[in-house]
Amino acid sequence: MLKKELLLQRLGEIGKSLERKGGALLLLGVGSVGAETERMDEFSDLDFFVIVKPGEKNSYIDRLDWLEDVHPLAYSFKNSDVGYKVLFEDGIFGEYAVFEEWELANASYTGGRVIWKDPAYGNTEIANSANPIPSPKRDSLDFPLNEALTNLYVGLGRYARGERLSAARFIQGYAVDRILSVLHLLEPEVDYFPDPFGNERRVEKRFPRFAEIVGDMVQGYGRVPESALCILSFIEEVYPVNRRLSEEIRRLAKLTC
């Protein structure tokens, strides 16, 4: 059976288990098993919410029998107060949370899909959050790219004093993140399932031109200064970089290369 078919079948079986156990109102698929099933592949996971009746939440969090009844679990880890990450014996990995309906008023999520619901429960609008999700995109180059430049400067200073892990994060992490936040202003974006929670998701398909060069910006722990110089060169091509700051970044990079 294909992974996609197995994931969808497993979700359906979880819905049947909720119905047998009682106390649940709704099973909501999110992520690639939510409203975007067309992007599912062999590496997709099960992400879902279980909405329960008042007073039933702990019975679904403290005991995992309702999942074990579907398929044996090889691993489980309570990663939050409301849910787990789990690995089934057959290799299906999942992450879920359990809520009472009122709690979803404070949750932000997108693209939910109703997998199962109690016949007496009529609220299917819950499939999508009413809360606005802050966009990871910025509408101007000024702040993000200047922030990226200062990330380079600070990171290279830390690299020079031997703080290489911190430097790698500032340069290959924070500075690249700032570029990602304005990439839609620099390159036409391919409409391919943008993720409001992570601008790096599917960047290779959304921004194919940038995908060809981003590897030079993230060369790894042992090539932090080289990565910084590639990032600087990219920013200089798209933005009027302050000359003195550019000189200082290059000076620090040469000290540490």
N, C-alpha and C positions, 0 to 999 in steps of 0.2 A: 504494500500500500504506500502511495506517495505521502510525503510528510504533510503536505497541505491537507490531504484527505484525513490523515490520522489526527491532526490538530482539530479539525472541525468535528470529527467523530467524537474525540475526547471531550470537547465542550458540550456536545449534545448529551453525552453520558453523564457529565457533571450535573447538567440540568435535571436529568432523571433522578440522580441521587439526591439532589436538593428536594425534589418533589416527594421522594420516599421519606426523607428525614423529617420534613415539616419545619415550619417556622420561617421559611424563606419566602420572599416575594418576587425576586427578580434575579436573573443571571445576565450580566452585561459583559459582552466581549469588548475589549478596547485594544488600541494599537492595531497590529496587522490582522488580528482576528476580530476586529471591530468593523468599522465601516470601510476599511481599506484592504479587504481580503485579496484584491488583485495584486498586491505587492508581497503576498506571502511567498516564501521559498523554503528550501531545505534547512535554513538556519533560523527560522522564525520560532517564537516562543508563544506560550499561552499567557496572555495578560487579561485578567477579568476582575470584575467587581461582583460581589454577592450582596444584595440588598435584603435585609431581614426585618422581621417584625420587631416591635419594641420588646426588649428583654431577651431576645434570642441571640444577640451578638456573641456573647462569650461562649456559647455552646458551639459556635462555628470557628472560634479562634482557639479555644483551649483544647479542642479535640479535632483530629483530622480524619476521623473514621469515615466521614462523608466523601473524602477523597480516596482513602484506602479501599472503599467499597467499589470504586470505579477501576482503579489499577493500583498495585502495590507501589509504595513510595520508597525510593532508595535513599533520599536525603530531604530534610526539611530544615528551614532556618527562619525563625521569626525575626524579620527585618524591620518591623515597625509594630506599634501598638495594635494595629488593625489588620495585620496580614503576614503572609509568609512568602518565601521563595522555596520552590519545591522541585525535585527531580524525580520523575517516575522511573520505575525499573526499566522501561523500554526506551529511555533516553529523552522523553518529552520533558522540557524544562518550563516551569510556569512561575508567575508572580501574581498574587491576588491580594485584594483587600476586602474586608467585610464592613458594611456600613448599615446603620439604620437610615431610613429615608431622609430624615431631617439633617443628617450630617453631610449629605451631598450638597447642601446649600453652600458649604464652605469649600467644596472641592473644585478643582479646575481640571478638566479633561476634555478630550475631543473625540469625535468619531465613534461613539458607543453604538453597539448593536445588540438588540435584545435577542438572547439565545433561548431563554425560557422565562416564563412568568406564571405566577399563580393566576388561575382563571379569574379570581375575584379581584385581582389587582389591575387597575385601569390606567395607571400613570406611565405611559410609554414615552412621554416627553423627557423623561429623566435620562434618556439615552445620550443627550448632549447637555453639557454644563451650561448653566445660565451665567456663570462667572466669566468675565473677560480674561483672557490669558495675555499677559504682557508680551509684546512682540520682541524677539531677540534681534530684530533688524532696526537699524538707525536710519534717519532720514537725511543725515548730513555727514560728510566725510570728516569734518573738523575735529570733533571730540574723539571719535574712535581712533583715527589715525595718529593724532597727537598723543593719545594715550599709548598707542602701540609703540611709538617712537621712544617715549619715556620708559616703557617696559624694556626696550632694547638697552637703553642706557643703564638703567638700574641693574638689569640682568647681567650685563657684561662686567659691571663693577663687582657684583657678587662672584662671578666666575673668576675674576682676577684674584680675589682673596681666598679662593678655594671652595666657595659655596656652590658647587657645580649642580647639584640637584635643584636648588632654588633658582639658579640661573636658567636651567633648562625649562623650568615651569614658566618663568617670566617671559622667555623669548619664544620657545616653541609651543607654549600653551597660551598665556595671556595675550601676547602680541598677535598671534594668529587668530585667536578668538575675536579680537577687535577688527581685524580685517574681514573675517567672516560676517560680522554684523553689518558691513556696508558693501558686501560683494555684489548685491543686487543693483547697486548704483554704478558698478564698474563693468559688469558683464551681464548680458541678457540671461535671465534665469529660466531654465527649462522647468516646466510645471511637472514635477515628479515628487509628489507626496512630501512637501515641506513639513518639518516637525516643529511646532511652536515651542517645544521644550528643549530642543537641541539643534542649533544652527549647523552643526557639523554633520548631522544625519543626511545621508545620501547626497553629500556635496559633490561627489564624483559624477553623478548623473545630472544634478541640478546646474552645476557650473563646470562643464567639461574643460574649458580653457584653463581655468584656475587649477583644476585637478592635475593638469600636466606639469605644473611647476611647484605645487605645494610640497612635494617631497623634498625639494631643495631648501625649504624653510623649516623642515622638521627632519634634520639629518641624524638626530639621536644624541645620546648623552655625551659621546666623545667628540662631537662636532658642533658645539653650541655657538662659538664665534662665527663659524662658517654659515650657520643657519641665520644668525643675526644679520650678516652682510647681505644675504639673499633677500631677507625680509625688507631691509633698508632699500635695496635696489628696486624692489617691487613698489614700495611706497613712493619713492622718488619719481617713478614713471607715471604715477596717477595723481600726485599731490605735490604742491610747492613746499618742500621740506625746508625748514630753517637751516641755513648753511652752517652756522656754528655747531648746532646740535648734530648735524650730519657728520661734521669733521670729528667731533668728540666720540661719536659712536664708532667711527672707523678707527680712530686712534686706539680706543679700548679693545676693539676686536683684534687689531694687529699685535697688541701687547700679549694677547692670550692665545693667538692661533699657533 
